[in-house]
Amino acid sequence: MRDLSGKCVVLGVTGGIAAYKMANVASALTKAGADVHVIMTENAVKFITPLTFETLTHNACVTDTFDRSTPYEVTHVSLAKAADLILVAPATANVIAKMANGIADDMLTTTLLAARSPILVAPAMNTAMLNHPATRQNIRTLRERGVRILEPVSGHLACGDTGSGKLPEPEELAAAVERELLKDRDSMKGLRVTVTAGPTQESLDPVRFLTNHSSGRMGYSIAQEAVARGAEVRLISGPVALDPVSGAEILPVTTAEEMLHAVQETLPDTDILIMAAAVSDYRPEEESDSKIKKSDSDLTLNLVRNPDILGWVAEHRHDGLFVCGFSMETENLLENSRGKLSKKHLDMICANSLREPGAGFGVPTNVVTIITEDGTEPLPKMPKLQVAGKLLDSIMEHRV
């Protein structure tokens, strides 16, 4: 990790089984030079002891709102003022609900209510709890207020279920804190960024359509990161099941032609265009007005080519425009991606392979290679929000 000397980080640990992971986070941040203070809820101390955090951080672990043994005059206000960043992890559904509704009934929630620093929240819970409409609404509320949500990971949960709800690994949480603390929040101020994200859908009849497996997470992460850096962001989004990016203008589309029209409308005043969407290459030649009924014979579909959005951009780009494309491949990743970079007259292309574990569609991580005419920069597997940060760093370095 980079040097975090002079930075004060408050870790809010709540009562989830993943609380044990936070010991490694506290240790990593302390070793990087940060002044780390841990606040634990009443239930959190049942999973891991305050002494563990006190030993790792060399600071008293706060658990009681009315504890007078700490050196702070008014502890929750003093910690809120001192913090350069607060990370709540694992964040239970209960604490997320309290945050969304302004409830302050313990040391952690009172500190959060008094905080003016950036807040990161890493939800961790049973999949059904995470997907409950109340939890989803509470998370949306926090996003709208500028809280950064670190997406939970899918996998085998402690309750025995399999699905989304796992807390990211300690190194990922520490990296998110590092990135947020060292970010120049005005580095993209004044720039107009347009991002395309998600899949497109091409209707066959009123019931069926052709599409792909894109979740939109990569494009949404890029938009979220660009907003955090002060850019004016427009997000052209295909159909996804993601919460809107707070601070970005959302332009919803369904088909490739609709996405093309949205790009055409926004391109004239765009400084940076990032095409992260997975656009359908073909659409049915004819769309049936009624459901195509099943028969005993095979069905043949006639498909026609969809418009080439990047091809259109190459012909109509204006001076000063920076264009970054994405390339999803299953073979010859670098060769095919370099070919697309040249053919589409791109300034940069972000290449990833579906063959790589932890990369591609429907996962919270990605493994990409950033390619320009000057060379290639392979990145290790990391959360898509971290990939977004690295990509924007590279774009800003290569912009003329």
N, C-alpha and C positions, 0 to 999 in steps of 0.2 A: 504494500500500500504506500501511497505518497504521504509526505509529512503533513500531519494534521495538528501540529503544535499551535497553540493559541486558540483552538476550536473547542467549544463546550458542547458536548452531546448528552442529551438526556434520553435514556432508554426506558420506555414504559413497558413493563412485563406483566401480562395478565394471565389469568388462570387457565391455560391450555397445556396439553401434554407436551407441546413443542417448546415450552419455556426453557427446557434444558439447553436448547440450541443457543440461547442468548448468552450463555457463559462464554462461548467462543467468539461471539460478536463483541462483547465487552472487552475481551482480552485483545482481539485484533485492533480495535480502535485505540485502546490504551497504549499498546505497543507502537502505534503510529503517532503517538504524541498527543492525542486528544484527551481532554479532561472529561471523563465519563462519569455521569451520575445516574444511578438506577432507582426508579420508583417501581415498587411492586404492589399489586393489588392484594387484598386479603387472601384470595384464592390462589394467587401465584405462589405464595410462600409454601403452599402444600405440595408443590411440584419441585421446587428448588429453593435452597436456603438463601437468605440475605447475606450470610457470611461468605458464600461463594463469590458473590459480586463484590463485596467489600474487599476481599482478598485480591481479586483481579484488578479492580479499579483504584484501590487505595482511597476510596471515598465511602462515607457512610451510605448505606442503602436505606432509602426512605420508604416506610410502609404505613406510617400512622400520621394522619392529618394533624393530630394534636401532640405529636412527639416534640418535646422541648429540648432534647439532647443534641439536636443538630445545630450547626453554627449559623444557620440562616435566621434572620429576624422574623420574617413571615415566609415560611419555607416554600409554599407553592408559588408565591409571587416572585421570590428571589430566584428560584430555579427557572421560572418562565422567562425572567429578564436575562438570566445568564446564558440560556441555551442559544446556540447558533442553529441547532436543529434538534427536533424530537422525533424519535422512532418508536412507534408503538408496535411491538411484536413479541409473541403472537397476539393479534388483536381478536378477541372473542366477539361473538355476535352481540353480547351484552354491552361490552365497552363501546363498540361501534354505534350501537343504538343510543347510548348515553351521549357520545360525542355529537351525533347528528341532532339530538334534541336539547343540547345545552345543559344536561344534567351534570352536576358537580357534587358528588356525595362521597368522594374519597380523595386521597392526595393526588392520584394520577389525573382524574377528571377535572379537579380544580386547577391543577397546573396547566392542563391542556386548554381550559377555558381562558386562562390568563395569558397564554402564550401568544407571541407575535412573530415567532420564528417559523421557518418552514416545518411542516409536519409530514412525516411518512407513516403510513399505516400498512401493515402486512396482515391481512385477514388470515385466520387459520381456524378451521372448524369442520364439522361434518358437512358433506356435500349438500344434503337436503337443507340444512340450516343456511348455508351460503347462498343457495338458490331460492330461498324463501322470499316472496315479494317484499316483505318488510326489510329484510337484510339488504336486498338489492336496492331498494329505495334509500335506505340509510347510506349506503356506499355512494349512490348518485349524489345525495345531498352533500356529503363530504367533498366529493370531486368538484361540485359546483362552487364550493367555498375555497377551493384551491389546495385542498389536501391531496398529496400524492399517494395513490394506492399502488402497492406492490402486489401484482397478481399472484394468487396462490398457485401451487403446482399440483398437477394431477398425479395420482398414484394410489398406493395402498394406504389407507388411513388407519389410525390407531383403533378406531371403532370396528374395524373389520371390513368396512365398505371400500370400494375403489372408485375414485373420482376426484374432482377438484376440491381443494381445501387444505393441502399440505403447505406448511411454512417453507419458503425457500431456504436453501442451505445457508449456513452462517457466512460463508465467503461472499455469497450473492447479496446478503443483507448489508454486510460491511462495505461492499463495493457501491451499493446504492447510496449509503451515507457519504462515502468519500466523494462520489460524483456530485451529489447535491451540495456538499460543503464547498467544493472547489470550483463549482460552476460559475462562470461569469454571466450573471442574470441579464445583462444588457448586451451580450455579445452579438445578438441578432436583432437588436432594436432598430426599427425603421425598415426592415426587410419584409417583403411580402412573399410568403411561402405557400405554394399550393401542393398538396399531397393527395394522391389517389390511393385508395385502400379497398381491401375486400374483393370478393368475387363479382362477376356480373352474371345475370341470369337471362337466358334466351328461351322464350316460351315456345313450346310445341303445341300445346292446346291449353284450355283453361285450367287443367290439372297439373300438367307436367312441364318441366323446363330443363335445359342443359346448363350445367354450371360446373364448378370445381370445388376443391376442399378448403379454399382459403377462408380463414377466420377473420382476417382484417387486423390481427394484433400487431403486425409489423408496421403497417401504415399508421395505425392509431398511436403506436408508441412514438413514431417519428413526429407526428403532429403534436403529441403531448410534450415532447422534449423541446420542439421548436417554440411552442407557447411559453414554456418555462424560461427560455432564453430571450424572450422579449419580442419575438417575431409576430407579425400579423399573419395568421394562419387560416387557410381555407382547406377544408378536408372534403374531398369528393369521394363519397363512400358508397360502395355497393351494399347489398343487403347483408348485414352482420348482426350478431347477437351481443354487441358490446355497448357499454355505456358511452354517451357522447363525451368528447374531449372538451373539458371546461376551457373557455377562452378561445376556442376555434369556431369558425363559421362552418357549419355542416351543410354540405350540398348532397342530398341523397339522390342516387340514381339506381337504376336496375339493369339496363342493357348496356352493351358496349357502345351503341350509337348514342345513348343518353350520356355516357361518360365522355365520349368525344365532344359532344356539344358543350358540356360543362367545362372541359379543358379549353375549348375554343373561346368561350365567354370570359374565362379568367386569365388566359395567357397574356393578353396585352399589358396588364399591370402586375405580372408575376416576376419576381426577381429570381426565385429558385423553384424549380418544378421537380418533384420527386415522385416518380411513377412506381408506386409499390403495389398497385392493384394487380390481381390475376385476372386479366381480361380474356373472355372467351374468344378464341380465334374464329369460331364458326357459329352460325345460327341456322335454324331450320329455314329452308327456302320458303315454305309457307307455314303460317300459323293457323291451325284449325280453330274455328269459332266454337266448336263443340268438342266434347271429350272423344278422343279416338278410341273406339271400342276394340276390345281384344277379339281376335279371330283365331281360327285354327292354322292360318298360314303365317309365314314370317312377315315382318314389317320392314320396309326399306325407307330410310330417311334421306332426303336430299338436303345437303347442307351447303350454304354459301359462305364466302369469306366475310368476316366482319371488318370494319374499317381499321386501318393501322394507325392508332393514335400517335405513337411515337414517330411514325413516318410523316404524319401531318405536321407535328411539332417541328420536325427537322426542316420542313419546307417553309414554315411560317415563323420561326424563332426570331426574336429581335435582339439587338445589341445589348449585351449585359446579362442576358438570360443564362442561367446555369441549369443544365438538365441532367438529372441522375435517374437512370433506369434500373430495373431489377431483372435478374435472369434466374429462372428456376430450371435446373437441368437434372437429368438422370444419368448423363454420360458426357464425357469431354467438356467438363464444366468450364475450364479456363479458355479453351479454344473457341467454344461456341459463344461464350460471353464476350470475348474480345472481338469476335466477328460482329456481334450485335452492337457493341460500342462504336465500331467503325461505320457499319451500315446505317445506323440511325443517327450518326453525328452527335453522339452523347459526349458530355464532359466527364461522366463517371458512370460506372455500372456496379451494382452490388449483386454479386453472384452467390447462389447457394444451391446445394444439391439435396434432392430428396433421398439420396442414398446415405446421407450422413446422419447418424443417430443424434437426436436433439435438434435437428434443423427442419425447416420447411413448414408445412401446414399444420395447424391445430395444436402446436406445442408452445409453451411460454418462452422457450429458448431458441437461439438460432446460431448457425455457424456460417459465416459469410466471408467472402473475399472482396475487398474494395479494389476495383480496377480502373485505372486511368491510362492515358497515353504514356505517362511517365513510369508506370510500373504497377505492381500488385501489392496489396497489404492484406494478408490472411489474418483473420481474427479467430481466437479460440471460441468455444461454446460459451455463450453468456446469455443472460435474460435479454429479451428483445428491446426492453427500454434502454439497457446498456448498449446494445448494438446501435440503437438510434442515436445515442450520444456520440459514439465513436464515428458514426456516419456523418453527423452534422459537423463534428470537429474537422473531419477530412474535407468536407465541402467548403467550409470556411477557409481552410488552408489553400485550397486550389482555386477559389474564386479570384478573378482578376480585379 
